[in-house]
Amino acid sequence: MADPALRAVRGEIVHFLADPAERGPAATEHFPDGLLILRDGRVAECGPAADLLPRLPAGTPVEDRSGRLIMPGFVDTHIHYAQTDVIASHGEQLLAWLEKYTFPAEGRFADPVHAAEVAGFFCDELLRNGTTTAMVFATVHPASVDALFEAAQARRMRLIAGKVLMDRHCPDFLRDTAESGYRESRALIERWHGRDRLLYAVTPRFAPTSTPEQMQAAGRLFAEHPGVYLQSHVAENRGEVDWVARLYPHARSYLDVYERYGQLGPRSVYAHCIWLDDADRARMAATGSAMSFCPTSNLFLGSGLFDLARADALGVRVGLGTDVGGGTSFSMLATLNEAYKVLQMNGQNLPAERAFYLATLGGARSLWLDDRIGSFAAGREADFIVIDPAATPLLARRVAQAETLAERLFVLMMLGDDRCITETWIMGERAAARGATRGEPHP
């Protein structure tokens, strides 16, 4: 007798049990003909189809994805939904980019109708690219947070987001105060944090745009609400680092500013982390804070090259971020492509297995969510993607010549993009699809 809560998906399955940089080949679990069994939106079991199919109750629906690759959904640890419409805007480095493109675009989010329209498009674009969890900056407007959470909730996505805190060095139309930012953030935490799959992040934009009073208030919010997140930017651009040194002359470093205001700790995530020293990295590791490596943005804005080797050596949690709209693609595959090149320029290497770990379980670990997402371990939320390794003629030709899984994954991350993502599943249900699919009940 079929269990109505049970279903399965069959195909080539790859996921990670640990960091390949630490565990080597044992970190990767690969089933060339695998079965992913789902129950009530979670992973019930994952393994070889030959072993698991005979144990399925008769009549259990089995979705056949032969010839496709099944992986956990991608985790984007840093992205700005309000910058969707300024992606691919020509020129400028960080500080000029903010003035010329970012601030005018974010000003439009005072209109809840505009915020809702962009939020819907943004969430659909994430899903289309295979991203099932994201940590997102909204704008200073509380309604921009409401719109984003409403869109994510309707799609059953796991999303972390927050209202930007910004009370100086910004246009008047985007400026709050230490008191109003605290009050509005607290109300949003009470309304959204822990609702369905939604989590709140206290969001000081970066140290230069918050007064010491607002930085103190952000640290207080982080401390007063156990389980909330904190997200910001640090050490992205050398001009920015110099600016922070002038604004906070008593701090040892840019990162030290955040630590002085109680903003480091588990569930705090800092984008970029380029111009840090080892003392900074050691503090991030010791406090459980995480880095978001944003390669397409760092290249596009001319910011610098991320040092993954030093982060690894000091034991810092690292995830990947697309950083749209300074970043140039929603695609995690395209982001892995650029990550490989950034590290090559820094004299480092990014093996394919490590790259896909960072995009899945590594991202989940950096968000302290690896007990819920990022792998196919039993009980995990069933967010996963179906990848077509022959989505383009060039991919098909190149993959046909690949002899190992590592080689095929590397080809996929160098030549792949959104066209490779044929399906995205959220909590065991298909949420986005490209092209026809096949499914039949298990006899």
N, C-alpha and C positions, 0 to 999 in steps of 0.2 A: 504494500500500500504506500503510495507516494506521500511524502510529508509536504504539505503546501508551503511551508516556510523554507523548503530546501530547493536549491538549484545549483548548477555547476557550469563552469566555462572550461573548455578544453583547448589547449594550444601549447606553444612553447613558452614556458614560464621561467622568468629570471627575477630573483629578488635577493636582498642582502640580509645576512644575519649579524654582521659586524662591519667594521671599517676594513677594507682590503689592505690598507696601508699598515694595519696592525696585525691582521689575522691571515693575510695572504689568500691563497685559493679557498681556504675553508670559510672565508667570509661570504662567498657567493654560493647561492643555491640555484641550480639550473636543472630544469626538467625538460628535455627536448620534446617529449610528448607528455605534457602535464595536465593535471586537473585541479582547478580551484573550486572548492566546494563552499557555497555561501549559505548562511542561515540567518534570516532576519537582519540582513544588511551587514553582517560581519563574516569574517573568514572562519569557517568551521574546520577546514582541513585543506592542505595543499601537498601534492606529491605526484608521483608517476601515475599516469592514467591507467596503466595496466594493473596497478595495485588497488587503486581507489574505485574504478568503475564497477568491479564485481560487488563492491560493498554498498553501492548506491541503491536505495529502494527503487523498485520498479516504478516507472512512470515519472521519475525525477527529470525535469527539463535540463537538457545538456546543450549549451550553446557551443557550436563547433567553430573554432577559430584556427583551424589547421593552416599552417603557413604564416601565421601571425605571431608576434611576440607579445606576451602579457607581462606587464610590470606594474608595481604600485604607482599611483598617481604622483606627479611631480609636486614638489614643495618649493614655493617661491617665498624666500624669507625677506624680501624687500621690494616694494613696488608702490607707485603713487597712482591711485585711480583717477585723481583729478588732473593728471598730466597726460591722459590718454590722447587728447586732441592736440598736444604739442610734440608728440613723438616725431622724430625726423625733422626737427626745425634746425635750420643751418646755423653753424657757427657758435662761438662763445665758449668760454670756460665757466666753471661753476658759478661764481658770484654774479657775473654778467648774465648767465643763463637764467638765474633766478629773477633778476630784474626785468629782463627782456621778454621771457616766455612764461615762466612758472607763475609769478605773482598775478599777472593779468588773467591767465587761465583759471587760477584758483578763485579769483574774485567772482567769477560767474556762478560759483556754487552757493552764493547767497540765495539763489533761486532754487527752491526745492524741486521744481519741475525739471530743470536742467540737471540737477544732481541725480534725480531718479533715472532719467534717460541715459546718462553716462554710466551710472552704476549697473544698469541692466546690460548695456553693451559690454562693459568691462568684465563682468562675471561670465558672460557668454564667451568672450574672447579667451579668458583663462581656460574654460572647459574645452574649447575648440583646440587649444594648444596642449591639452593634457595636464594642466595644472589643477589639482583638486584641493590644495590648501595654500593659502597665501597670507602673508603679513603685510598689511596695507596702510599707507598714509591716506587719510581723508584730507579735509581742509580745516580751517579755523571754525567753520560754521557747524554747529551741532546737527543741523538738518542734513549735512553731507554725510555724517556718520549714520544717521537714521536711514538714509536712502541706500547706503552701501549694505548695511546689515539686513535691511528688508529684502534687497535683491539676492543676497547670499542665502538668506533663510528660505526664500521661495525655491531655491535650487538645492537646498539641503547641504550646502557646502560648509566645510570647516574654514572659518575665516577669523583672523585676528586684525583688529583695526582700532583707530582712535582719532579723536579730534586733535588737530595740530594746536600746540601752545606757542604763541608768538606775540610778545608784547613790546618789541623794539626792533629797530633796523628793518622795517617792512612798511609797506603802504598802510595808510590809515584804514583802508577798507578791509584789511586782513589782520588788524591788530586787536587783540583782546587785552586783558589785564591779568595780573597774578591772581586777583580775587575771582574775576569772572571765569578765567580759564579753569581754576580749581573747581568752582561751583558747577560749571557746565560739564566738566569731565566726570565729576562725582555722580551727577544725574544720569549721564550716559552709562557709567559703570552699573548703576543700579538698574537701569532699564535693559541692558543688553548682555552683560558679562555672564557667561554660563547658560545663556538661553539657547536651547537646541545645541548647535555645534559652534556657537559664536563666542568669541573671547575678546576682552577689551585690552588695548594697549595704551598706557599713558604715553603721550606723543609730543615731547618738546622737539621742535623742528631740528634745531641744533643750537649749541651754546650761544652763538652770537645773537640769535634773535629772541633770546629770553633773558630778562634781567635776573640778577641774583635772587630776587624775591620770587620770581616765577620758577626758577630752577629749584628753589627750596620747596615750593608748593608741589612741583612735579614729584620730587622725592618723597614728599609726605603722602601723596596719593598712592604711590607705589608701595609704601610701607603699610598704609592703612587698609589696603584691600588685598589680602592674601590670595594668590592665584592669578592676579592681573599681570599683564606684561608691561614692558617699557621699551619703546623703540626710538631711535634717533640716528644721527649721522656723526661720524668722527673721523678726522684726519683724512679727508678725501682729497684735498687740494692744498698745495703749499701756501698759497695766499690766504686761504681760510685758516690754516694752522697759525700763521703769523698774526692774523686778526684776533684769534682767540687769545694768543699770548698777550696782546695789548689790552684786551678787555678783562682778562683774569690774570693779572701779573703775579699773583701769589700762588697760583697753581703750578705744580711741577711740570705738567703736560696738559694737552688738550683732554685726554682721557681722565686725568686727575680732576678736572672740573666736574665731570659727571660723578666721580666717586665722592667728592667733597659734599655733593648734594644728595647722596644716598641713592644713586641711580644705577649702580652696578648690582648684579645678583642673578640668580636663576630666573630665566624668562626675560632678561634684558638683552636686546639685540641691537647691535650697532652696524650700520652700513658702512662699507668701504674699508676703513682700518688700514689705509695704505702707509701713511706717514707716522707710524708708531715705532717705539723702540721695544726692546725685550722686557723692560720693566713694566711697560703698559700691557704687553701680551701676557706676562706672568700674572698681573692683577686680574685680567679678564679670565684667565684659566682658574685662578684661585677663587674667584667669586661666582663662577658658573655662567658668566656672561658670554654671549656668542657674537661672532663676526658674520656679516653677510657679504660675501664676495660677489661683486657686481661688475663683471668684466666688460660687458658691452657699453655700459655707462662710463666706466673708467677710461676706456679707449676713446669714446665719442667726445667726452669733455676734456680729454687730454690730461687726466688727473694723475696718472701714475700706474705702477704695476704692483698688484697684490702679492705678498710674500707668503704663500701657503706653507712652504717648508718651515719657516720660523713659527708660524701658528701651530703646526703639527709638533714641532720640537718642544714648544712650551705647553702643549696640551689644551689648546683653545678649541672650543666647539666652533665649527664652521659650516655654514649653509651657503646656498647660492641665491642670488637675487637678480631679477631682470632689470630692476630700477627704471621701468618705464615711467616718465618719458625721456629722461636723460639716457636710459637704456634704449636700444634700438629694436627690440623684438620681445613679444610676449612668449616666444618659443624657448623652452628650456633646452631643446636640442641646439638651437642657434647660440644660446648662452654657453653651453658646453664647448662648442666650437671656439668661441672667443676666449673662454677660460684656458683652453689648451694653449692658445697662441700667447696669451699674457704670460703664462708660466714659462713657455719657451723663451720669451724675451727676458725673463728673469733667471734663466739658466736652470729651470726646473722642468719636471715632466709630470704629465697627468695621464696615467693609464686609464683605459676606457672603463674598467670595472670601478675604479675609484671615482671617476666622473659621475657615473650613474648612481653610485652610492651617495655622493654629495647631493644629487638632485632628488633623492628619495629618502632613505633612512637617515642620512647625514643631516638633511634639512629638518626632518622630524626631531632628531636628537638635539639640534641647535635650538629648537623651540620647546624642548622638554615634553614632546608629544610622542616619543617613540614607543610608548606603551599603548598608543591608540592608532597611530598611522605609520606609514613608511615601509611596511613589510607585509608579508603574508603569514606571519605567525598567527596561530589560532587566537581568536578573540579580537583581532584588529578590525577596525572599521574597513569595510570593503570598498575602498576607493582605489580604482585601478584603471589602466589604459591598455588599449589594444593598438599595437604598432605594426604598420605594414612596412617590412624592410625592403620592399620593391615598389615603393610609392611613386618613384620616378624612373624613367629609363636608365639614367646613370646609376642610381642606387641599385636597381635590379642587376645591372651588368657587373657592378663592383662587388656587391654582396655575393653573387654567384661564384666569384673567384676566392672568397674568403674561406679560410680553412679552419678557423677556431672561433669560438664565441667572442673572445676578446677582440679579434679582428673585425667581426661583424658589428659589434657594439661601437668600435672606433669609427668604422665607415658611417654608421648611422649618426653619430654625433658630429661628424665633419660634413656630411652631405645632406643630412636630414633637416626637416623643418615641420611646420604645422601640417603639411600634406601627409606626413607619416602617421599622424594620430587618427586612426579610423574610428575609434570609439573612446569615450570617457565615461566611466561608471562611478556613481556616487552612492555610497551605502547600499551596494548590491543591485542598483538599478541603472540602466543606461541613461545618461544625462545629455550626451552629445554623440552624434554619429555622422560618418561620412561614407556614403555608398551603401550597397546592399550587405546584409549579414545573413547567416544561416543559423537555424536552431531546430532541435528536435528532441522529443522526450527520450529518456533512457529506457531501453526495452527491459 
